[in-house]
Each structure stands twice: as structure tokens, then as C-alpha cells.
Amino acid sequence: MKWQLILYKYCCWGALAKVRDFELRYSELLKQNQIKESNYSNIQQLRNSLVSDREVSSTATLIQTDSLATLDLFSIIKASQAISSEIVLDNLLSKMMEIVMENAGAQKSILCLRQDSSLVVAASATITPKRELKLPQVSIAEYTNIPSSIINYIQSTRNTVIVDRATKEGIFVNDPYIIEHQPKSILGYPIIFQNKLQGIIYLENCLVEGAFTPQKLKILKALLSQVSISIENARLYKNLENHASVQKSLKQKEVLLKEIHHRVKNNLFVVASLLDFQSNYIDDPEVIKLLENCQNRITSMALVHQHLYGNSELNKIDFAEYIRSLLDNLAYSQGCQERNINLILDLDPIELNIESANPCGLIINELISNALEHGFGDRDYGNVWLNLKHNLAGEIVITIQDDGIGFGDHLDLHNSDSLGLELVCTLVEQLEGKIELDKTKGTKIEIVFQELAYKSRI
């Protein structure tokens, strides 16, 4: 019968007070279930022998204590192995809560972990009215399902709290949670890692007073020493995963940006090629020259994206290298070699972002094209100088000078009929820079500006 088995097990465990209480409470029920006299007498003999052993033989007590210690040690080792095998934080918390409640005899358990400077409820578990595990990740200040006075006390003192009669005695009887929920036994324990408060474990039992014995506290301490290490390892693993995820995301964005620059460059070159192709079907020299100028402007922008695509830093380009590429294209399209015109460069290694590089490229394209096209008239020789420097104020200075025939005295740089010069002035304004014209000897134009800061489009 079940009753016989229950009484027998209580006797084997040494729970003699429970056996006596059982006999008094359920004497009528025992009679109704017709427990055989012989079997019941065997249970009584076992009980009496245990009483006798406790009163007479201290050796037997030592053997029993040693057996329980061996059993507890085995449970601790088994539980520690299970906890240390988990490296994923959520899985670790789930397994830890189950093991702690099983070994401590709690009906409810809450784990608070420190994040930055505050405590967060990382896990909660209950076995009544139903077995349930949650990972709420809620600030302890917002969590009402726990006695805050006990948590605050442990947080400030780092002392263990054991309350055997939570509603009747102790300094926490007036806590609103205890008044409302009437727990009988409470255990609160600080989890310390490297001399710092890592968290707090809260356990309660609503059925039994004095549920958390010194023996259970020893088991809990042994388990939580492994838990603290495992939590730290799981956090490190999570941080590494997050770092790897961020690195992967950045790499994907880098590839995407390179692909964007590559496609923009290709599309611009396609447009430039179409203009060149179209000029082959036109006989009007002015229209052909107009298409050629448009083609050079588009090429200047395409080269910016080409350099960005080939650069390890996707937000800046080596502007000196860009200028060399741009002038190679202009020298070829304007026939500098055949006309014996020299392009002389003095370029500092300056990097520009795309905000500044695009308008600067267009400015250089317009001014160099204008110098090559109009600066020397019918002469079959000449020189064009281009300098890229930093001045003492840290500003970028672009100087373009030629030894050609120069501008006419009537020319006003800011009020010109030339589309190219009007475009140059507009782009200098975009750069928030200054432009100056010197017509003393040939033509010299100096542009001073600071690199534009990137402006968010979102």
C-alpha cells in the first residue's frame, strides 16, 4: 500500500517526528486502508530501532552523517558538471534555476544579476501552482514579485539572509511582499565573483518553516561558487558572439558600400561612353565640344567612386592620387602631348571625404580644362601648374596657374557667361570656401577651404 511505503521511507530517512505526526493525524485513515498488523509492526520496529540507535550509538550517527555527506557531495559534483557544461547564458540560467531549487528545497527562486551599476532580474522559477521558468531581464526597481527590503539589505551588506518564520519574526516582517504572499521560509544569498557582488539568489518556501537548513545552505554555497564562474564565462562568450556579429555586420556593410561605389562608377563611365559615342554622329564642332566637356565632368565624378572602391577606408580617398588620375584623362582628351603643354604637379598627401572630393574634382576638371582649351590661344607650348597644400591655419589650398595669354581685363569671375566658371563659383560656395583670381602673369586661381563634415541623411 502507498501508506506503508510512505511510512517506510520516512523511517529510512530518519524522519521520526514526521512518522509520529503521520500516525496521529491519519490514524483513522490508516485503519480504513486496512494496513496489515504484521507490516505495520515491521515499520514500528524500524522506527524504534532508529530511535534506539540515535539515543545509544554515536557511531551510527557518524556513519549516517557520513552517508548523507557523501550523497550531498555526489549531488554537488553532478550539479556542478551540469552547470559548467553550459556556455550559452540563457541555457545556463535555466539549468541553474532548476538545479538550485531541486537541491535547496525551494518553491520559488529568483536570480538577480548586476548589469553596469544596477541589479536586473535575470531569471525566475516556481514549482507551484505550476512549474514555470522565466527570463524577464527586468530592473529590480520595476520588479514587484520579490521582497525588496531583503534584496536591498543583501546588496548593501553582502550578508546571507535566512528567515525561518518570515511572517512572524525578523526585521523583514513588514515588507509589503511578505505581508501579501505570506512565505514561511526565505533564503537570500549574495553571489560574489572576484570580490565583487555579481548577483543575488532569492529562495522561498510557502509550506514549511525552517526549510532552508544549514546543510542546504552549504550545498547552495558550493553550487553557487560554480555558478558565478559559469555566469562570467557565459557573459564573456556572449560578448565575443556580439563582437563577432558586429564585425560580420561591418564587413557586410563594407562589401555593400564597395559594391555601391563600383556600380556608381560603372554607371557614370557608361554615361561618359554614351556621350563619346554620340559625338561621333555629330558634325557641329560646338556641340561636339559641349559633349566632350560633359563627358569630362562625368568622368571626374566617376573617378571619385573608383578611388573609394579601391580604398581600404570607404569614407575618404587619397586626393593627390585622384588628381593624377583625373589629369591623365584630361591630358589625353585635350591632346597635351601633341600640343607640347606640360602639367606640373606639386601635391601633398591629403585625404578628402566624398563630401569634399566630388566638388573639388569638378572644380579642378573645369579649371584645368579651361586652361588647356583657352589659356594658350594658338601657341603650341605652355605650362600648367597645380598645387595641393595645407596652409598654416590647416585649411586646404588648391592653386592652378598657367603661363598662357590670361583672362581679359573685362572678365569678372563671379559674373561670367561661361558655364564652366559659373559652375566653379557655385562649387566653391558648396565647399564654404574662398576663390581668388590673379591676372598679373598668365592666370592664377587659388581656392581655400576646409574639408566638409559628413552630414547625416537620416
C-alpha positions as CSV (number, residue, x, y, z in Angstrom):
1,M,0.0,0.0,0.0
2,K,1.1,3.6,-0.6
3,W,0.8,4.5,3.1
4,Q,3.1,1.7,4.1
5,L,5.7,2.8,1.6
6,I,5.4,6.4,2.8
7,L,6.0,5.4,6.4
8,Y,8.8,3.1,5.5
9,K,10.6,5.8,3.5
10,Y,10.2,8.3,6.4
11,C,11.8,5.8,8.7
12,C,14.6,5.1,6.3
13,W,15.3,8.8,6.1
14,G,15.3,9.1,9.9
15,A,12.3,11.5,9.8
16,L,10.8,10.0,13.1
17,A,9.0,13.1,14.1
18,K,7.2,13.0,10.7
19,V,6.3,9.4,11.3
20,R,4.8,10.1,14.7
21,D,2.9,13.1,13.3
22,F,1.6,11.0,10.4
23,E,0.3,8.3,12.8
24,L,-1.5,10.9,14.9
25,R,-3.0,12.8,12.0
26,Y,-4.1,9.8,9.9
27,S,-4.8,7.1,12.4
28,E,-8.4,6.7,11.1
29,L,-7.2,6.7,7.5
30,L,-4.7,4.1,8.3
31,K,-7.4,1.9,9.8
32,Q,-9.7,2.4,6.7
33,N,-6.9,1.3,4.4
34,Q,-6.5,-1.9,6.3
35,I,-2.8,-1.9,6.9
36,K,-1.8,-5.4,7.9
37,E,-0.7,-5.7,11.5
38,S,2.5,-7.6,10.6
39,N,3.6,-5.0,8.1
40,Y,2.8,-2.1,10.4
41,S,4.7,-3.8,13.3
42,N,7.7,-4.0,11.0
43,I,7.5,-0.3,10.4
44,Q,7.3,0.3,14.1
45,Q,10.3,-1.9,14.8
46,L,12.3,0.0,12.2
47,R,11.2,3.3,13.8
48,N,12.1,2.0,17.3
49,S,15.5,0.7,16.2
50,L,16.3,4.1,14.7
51,V,15.3,5.8,18.0
52,S,17.4,3.4,19.9
53,D,20.3,3.9,17.5
54,R,20.1,7.7,17.9
55,E,20.0,7.5,21.7
56,V,22.6,4.8,22.2
57,S,25.1,4.7,19.4
58,S,27.1,7.8,18.4
59,T,29.0,5.7,15.9
60,A,25.8,5.0,14.0
61,T,25.1,8.8,13.9
62,L,28.6,9.4,12.5
63,I,28.0,6.7,9.8
64,Q,24.6,8.2,8.9
65,T,26.1,11.8,8.7
66,D,29.0,10.5,6.6
67,S,26.5,8.8,4.2
68,L,24.5,12.0,3.8
69,A,27.7,14.0,3.2
70,T,28.7,11.5,0.6
71,L,25.3,11.8,-1.1
72,D,25.4,15.6,-0.9
73,L,28.9,15.7,-2.4
74,F,27.8,13.4,-5.2
75,S,24.8,15.7,-5.9
76,I,27.1,18.8,-5.9
77,I,29.6,17.3,-8.3
78,K,26.8,16.2,-10.6
79,A,25.1,19.5,-10.5
80,S,28.4,21.4,-10.9
81,Q,29.2,19.4,-14.0
82,A,25.8,20.2,-15.5
83,I,26.2,23.9,-14.8
84,S,29.8,24.1,-16.1
85,S,28.8,22.4,-19.3
86,E,26.6,25.3,-20.4
87,I,28.2,28.3,-22.1
88,V,25.1,30.0,-23.5
89,L,23.8,32.4,-20.8
90,D,20.0,31.7,-21.2
91,N,20.6,27.9,-21.2
92,L,22.9,28.3,-18.2
93,L,20.3,30.3,-16.2
94,S,17.5,27.8,-17.0
95,K,19.6,24.8,-15.9
96,M,21.0,26.6,-12.8
97,M,17.5,27.6,-11.5
98,E,16.3,24.0,-11.8
99,I,19.3,22.6,-10.0
100,V,19.3,25.2,-7.2
101,M,15.6,24.7,-6.5
102,E,16.0,21.0,-6.5
103,N,18.9,21.0,-4.1
104,A,17.6,23.8,-1.8
105,G,14.0,22.6,-1.5
106,A,12.6,25.9,-2.7
107,Q,9.2,26.5,-4.3
108,K,10.2,29.8,-5.8
109,S,13.6,31.1,-6.9
110,I,14.7,34.5,-8.3
111,L,18.1,35.3,-9.7
112,C,19.2,38.9,-9.8
113,L,22.4,39.8,-11.7
114,R,24.4,43.0,-11.8
115,Q,24.4,44.9,-15.0
116,D,26.5,48.0,-15.0
117,S,25.7,49.6,-11.6
118,S,22.2,48.1,-11.0
119,L,20.6,44.7,-10.4
120,V,18.4,43.1,-13.1
121,V,16.1,40.1,-12.6
122,A,17.7,37.6,-14.9
123,A,15.6,34.5,-14.1
124,S,12.6,33.4,-12.0
125,A,11.3,29.9,-11.4
126,T,8.3,28.5,-9.5
127,I,7.0,24.9,-8.9
128,T,3.6,25.9,-7.5
129,P,0.9,26.3,-8.7
130,K,2.7,25.1,-11.8
131,R,6.4,24.6,-12.8
132,E,7.4,27.7,-14.7
133,L,10.7,29.4,-15.7
134,K,11.0,32.9,-17.0
135,L,14.0,35.1,-18.1
136,P,12.4,38.5,-17.6
137,Q,15.5,40.8,-17.8
138,V,13.7,43.5,-15.8
139,S,15.3,46.1,-13.5
140,I,14.9,45.1,-9.8
141,A,13.4,48.6,-9.2
142,E,10.5,47.6,-11.5
143,Y,10.1,44.0,-10.3
144,T,7.4,43.7,-7.6
145,N,7.3,39.9,-7.1
146,I,10.2,39.9,-4.5
147,P,10.7,41.4,-1.0
148,S,12.7,44.5,-1.9
149,S,13.8,45.1,1.7
150,I,15.7,41.8,1.7
151,I,17.4,42.4,-1.7
152,N,18.4,45.9,-0.6
153,Y,19.8,44.6,2.6
154,I,21.9,41.9,0.9
155,Q,23.1,44.4,-1.7
156,S,24.3,46.8,0.9
157,T,25.8,44.3,3.4
158,R,26.6,41.3,1.3
159,N,25.3,39.1,4.1
160,T,23.3,36.0,3.8
161,V,19.7,36.2,4.9
162,I,17.9,33.1,6.4
163,V,14.4,33.6,7.8
164,D,12.7,30.5,9.3
165,R,9.4,32.2,10.1
166,A,9.2,35.1,7.7
167,T,5.7,36.3,8.6
168,K,6.3,36.1,12.4
169,E,9.8,37.3,13.2
170,G,12.8,39.2,11.9
171,I,13.3,42.7,10.5
172,F,11.5,42.0,7.3
173,V,8.0,41.1,8.6
174,N,6.6,44.5,7.4
175,D,7.8,44.1,3.8
176,P,4.8,44.5,1.5
177,Y,5.6,41.4,-0.4
178,I,5.9,39.2,2.7
179,I,2.6,40.6,4.1
180,E,0.8,39.9,0.8
181,H,2.3,36.5,-0.1
182,Q,2.9,35.0,3.4
183,P,6.1,32.9,2.7
184,K,7.2,30.8,5.6
185,S,10.9,30.3,4.9
186,I,13.2,32.7,3.0
187,L,16.9,32.4,1.9
188,G,18.8,35.2,0.3
189,Y,22.4,34.7,-0.7
190,P,24.9,37.1,-2.3
191,I,26.8,35.7,-5.3
192,I,30.4,37.1,-5.2
193,F,32.9,36.9,-8.0
194,Q,36.4,38.3,-7.7
195,N,35.4,40.2,-4.5
196,K,32.5,41.9,-6.3
197,L,28.8,41.4,-6.0
198,Q,27.8,39.6,-9.1
199,G,24.2,38.9,-8.1
200,I,21.7,37.7,-5.5
201,I,19.8,34.4,-5.4
202,Y,16.4,34.6,-3.6
203,L,14.6,31.4,-2.5
204,E,11.3,30.9,-0.6
205,N,9.1,28.1,0.6
206,C,5.5,28.8,1.4
207,L,4.7,25.4,3.0
208,V,7.4,24.7,5.6
209,E,9.0,26.9,8.3
210,G,12.8,26.4,8.6
211,A,13.0,24.8,5.2
212,F,16.5,26.2,4.5
213,T,18.7,24.3,6.9
214,P,22.5,24.9,7.4
215,Q,23.1,21.7,5.5
216,K,21.2,23.1,2.5
217,L,23.0,26.4,2.7
218,K,26.3,24.6,2.5
219,I,25.1,22.8,-0.7
220,L,23.9,26.1,-2.1
221,K,27.2,27.8,-1.4
222,A,29.1,25.0,-3.2
223,L,26.8,25.2,-6.2
224,L,26.8,29.0,-6.5
225,S,30.6,29.1,-6.4
226,Q,30.5,27.2,-9.7
227,V,27.5,29.2,-10.9
228,S,29.4,32.5,-10.5
229,I,32.3,31.3,-12.7
230,S,29.9,29.8,-15.3
231,I,27.9,33.1,-15.5
232,E,31.1,35.1,-16.1
233,N,32.2,32.6,-18.8
234,A,28.8,32.8,-20.4
235,R,28.9,36.6,-20.4
236,L,32.3,36.6,-22.0
237,Y,31.1,34.2,-24.6
238,K,28.1,36.3,-25.3
239,N,30.3,39.4,-25.6
240,L,32.5,37.6,-28.1
241,E,29.5,36.5,-30.1
242,N,28.2,40.1,-30.2
243,H,31.6,41.3,-31.2
244,A,31.8,38.7,-34.0
245,S,28.3,39.6,-35.1
246,V,29.2,43.3,-35.2
247,Q,32.4,42.5,-37.1
248,K,30.4,40.4,-39.6
249,S,27.8,43.2,-40.0
250,L,30.5,45.8,-40.6
251,K,32.2,43.5,-43.1
252,Q,28.9,43.1,-44.9
253,K,28.3,46.9,-45.0
254,E,31.8,47.4,-46.3
255,V,31.2,45.0,-49.1
256,L,27.9,46.7,-49.8
257,L,29.5,50.1,-49.9
258,K,32.2,48.9,-52.2
259,E,29.6,47.4,-54.5
260,I,27.7,50.7,-54.5
261,H,30.8,52.7,-55.4
262,H,31.7,50.2,-58.0
263,R,28.2,50.3,-59.6
264,V,28.0,54.1,-59.5
265,K,31.5,54.4,-61.1
266,N,30.5,51.9,-63.8
267,N,27.2,53.7,-64.5
268,L,29.0,57.1,-64.7
269,F,31.6,55.7,-67.1
270,V,28.7,54.2,-69.2
271,V,27.1,57.7,-69.5
272,A,30.5,59.2,-70.4
273,S,31.0,56.5,-73.1
274,L,27.5,57.1,-74.4
275,L,28.3,60.8,-74.8
276,D,31.5,59.9,-76.6
277,F,29.6,57.5,-78.8
278,Q,27.0,60.2,-79.5
279,S,29.7,62.8,-80.5
280,N,30.7,60.5,-83.4
281,Y,27.4,61.1,-85.1
282,I,27.5,64.9,-84.8
283,D,29.2,67.3,-87.2
284,D,28.8,70.6,-85.3
285,P,32.2,71.3,-83.5
286,E,30.5,73.4,-80.8
287,V,28.1,70.5,-79.9
288,I,31.0,68.0,-80.0
289,K,32.9,70.2,-77.6
290,L,29.9,70.5,-75.3
291,L,29.5,66.7,-75.2
292,E,33.3,66.4,-74.5
293,N,33.1,68.8,-71.6
294,C,30.1,66.9,-70.2
295,Q,32.0,63.7,-70.6
296,N,35.0,65.0,-68.7
297,R,32.7,66.2,-65.8
298,I,31.1,62.8,-65.5
299,T,34.5,61.1,-65.6
300,S,35.7,63.4,-62.8
301,M,32.9,62.1,-60.6
302,A,33.3,58.5,-61.7
303,L,37.0,58.6,-60.6
304,V,36.0,59.6,-57.1
305,H,33.9,56.4,-56.7
306,Q,36.7,54.4,-58.4
307,H,39.2,55.6,-55.8
308,L,36.7,55.0,-53.0
309,Y,36.1,51.5,-54.3
310,G,39.8,50.7,-54.3
311,N,40.5,52.3,-50.9
312,S,40.5,50.4,-47.6
313,E,38.8,53.3,-46.0
314,L,35.4,53.8,-47.7
315,N,34.8,57.3,-46.5
316,K,38.0,59.0,-47.8
317,I,40.2,59.0,-50.8
318,D,43.9,60.0,-51.4
319,F,43.1,63.2,-53.2
320,A,46.6,63.6,-54.6
321,E,46.3,60.2,-56.4
322,Y,42.8,61.2,-57.6
323,I,44.2,64.4,-59.1
324,R,46.8,62.4,-61.0
325,S,44.2,60.1,-62.4
326,L,42.0,63.0,-63.4
327,L,44.7,64.9,-65.1
328,D,45.9,61.8,-67.0
329,N,42.4,61.7,-68.5
330,L,42.3,65.4,-69.3
331,A,45.8,65.4,-70.8
332,Y,44.7,62.6,-73.1
333,S,41.4,64.2,-74.1
334,Q,42.9,67.7,-74.6
335,G,46.0,66.4,-76.6
336,C,48.6,67.9,-74.2
337,Q,51.4,65.8,-75.6
338,E,50.8,66.8,-79.2
339,R,50.4,70.5,-78.2
340,N,53.6,70.4,-76.0
341,I,51.7,71.5,-72.9
342,N,53.2,70.4,-69.6
343,L,51.1,69.6,-66.5
344,I,53.3,70.2,-63.4
345,L,52.0,68.9,-60.1
346,D,53.0,69.6,-56.5
347,L,50.7,67.6,-54.3
348,D,50.7,67.0,-50.6
349,P,49.3,63.6,-49.5
350,I,45.8,64.9,-48.4
351,E,42.8,62.7,-47.9
352,L,39.3,64.0,-48.5
353,N,35.9,62.6,-47.8
354,I,33.3,62.2,-50.6
355,E,31.5,65.3,-49.4
356,S,34.6,67.4,-50.4
357,A,36.2,65.2,-53.1
358,N,33.3,65.4,-55.6
359,P,33.0,69.2,-55.8
360,C,36.8,69.6,-55.7
361,G,37.2,67.1,-58.5
362,L,34.7,69.1,-60.6
363,I,36.4,72.4,-59.8
364,I,39.8,71.0,-60.9
365,N,38.3,69.5,-64.0
366,E,36.7,72.8,-65.1
367,L,39.8,75.0,-64.4
368,I,42.3,72.7,-66.0
369,S,40.0,72.1,-69.0
370,N,39.6,75.8,-69.4
371,A,43.4,76.4,-69.1
372,L,44.1,73.7,-71.7
373,E,41.4,74.8,-74.0
374,H,41.5,78.6,-73.9
375,G,44.7,79.6,-72.0
376,F,47.3,79.3,-74.7
377,G,45.5,80.5,-77.9
378,D,47.4,79.5,-80.9
379,R,50.6,78.7,-79.1
380,D,51.9,75.2,-79.4
381,Y,53.6,75.1,-76.0
382,G,52.9,76.1,-72.4
383,N,52.8,75.0,-68.7
384,V,50.1,74.5,-66.2
385,W,50.9,74.2,-62.5
386,L,48.6,72.6,-59.9
387,N,49.5,72.7,-56.2
388,L,47.6,70.9,-53.4
389,K,48.8,72.1,-49.9
390,H,47.8,72.9,-46.3
391,N,48.2,76.4,-45.1
392,L,49.3,77.4,-41.6
393,A,45.6,77.6,-40.5
394,G,45.1,73.9,-41.5
395,E,43.0,74.8,-44.5
396,I,43.3,73.1,-47.9
397,V,44.7,75.3,-50.7
398,I,44.4,74.4,-54.4
399,T,46.3,76.6,-56.7
400,I,46.0,76.3,-60.5
401,Q,48.3,78.6,-62.6
402,D,49.3,78.8,-66.3
403,D,51.7,80.9,-68.3
404,G,49.2,81.5,-71.1
405,I,47.6,84.6,-72.5
406,G,45.5,85.2,-69.4
407,F,41.9,86.4,-68.9
408,G,40.8,89.7,-70.4
409,D,40.6,92.7,-68.1
410,H,36.9,92.8,-68.6
411,L,36.3,89.3,-67.0
412,D,34.6,89.1,-63.7
413,L,35.0,85.7,-62.2
414,H,31.7,85.8,-60.3
415,N,29.7,87.3,-63.2
416,S,30.8,85.3,-66.3
417,D,28.8,84.0,-69.2
418,S,31.0,80.8,-69.1
419,L,29.1,77.8,-67.8
420,G,32.4,76.3,-66.5
421,L,33.4,79.4,-64.4
422,E,29.8,79.7,-63.1
423,L,30.0,76.0,-62.1
424,V,33.3,76.6,-60.3
425,C,32.0,79.5,-58.2
426,T,28.9,77.5,-57.3
427,L,31.0,74.5,-56.2
428,V,33.4,76.8,-54.1
429,E,30.3,78.1,-52.3
430,Q,29.2,74.5,-51.7
431,L,32.7,73.9,-50.1
432,E,32.2,77.0,-48.0
433,G,35.5,78.2,-49.4
434,K,37.1,81.3,-51.0
435,I,38.3,81.8,-54.6
436,E,40.7,84.4,-55.8
437,L,41.9,85.3,-59.3
438,D,45.3,86.8,-60.1
439,K,45.8,88.0,-63.7
440,T,49.2,89.6,-63.2
441,K,51.1,86.9,-65.2
442,G,49.1,84.4,-67.1
443,T,46.2,83.2,-64.9
444,K,46.4,82.1,-61.3
445,I,43.3,80.9,-59.3
446,E,43.6,80.0,-55.7
447,I,40.8,78.2,-53.7
448,V,40.9,77.9,-49.9
449,F,38.5,75.7,-48.0
450,Q,38.2,73.2,-45.1
451,E,37.1,69.7,-45.5
452,L,33.3,69.4,-45.2
453,A,32.0,67.4,-42.3
454,Y,29.7,64.5,-43.2
455,K,26.0,65.4,-42.8
456,S,23.7,62.6,-41.8
457,R,21.0,61.9,-44.3
458,I,18.7,60.3,-41.8
